[in-house]
Amino acid sequence: MNDYNKPEEPRKEKRSLAGNSIILNLIIIVVVAAIGLWISYISIALFTKHGQKDIVPNVEN
């Protein structure tokens, strides 16, 4: 019997995290959102002056 008459074996699909694009995309979205929130927090902390006082001139109407 030659190779042409043999029935094909069913292919086994590899299941991995990289193979499932929906889960991988969700993980990437969560990571990028967390990094964005962290950058926003750091930038707000740099430019705000909580607990510090500034001298403001008197303004009369």
Buried (B, 14 or more C-beta within 10 A) or exposed (E): EEEEEEEEEEEEEEEEEEEEEEEEEEEEEEEEEEEEEEEEEEEEEEEEEEEEEEEEEEEEE
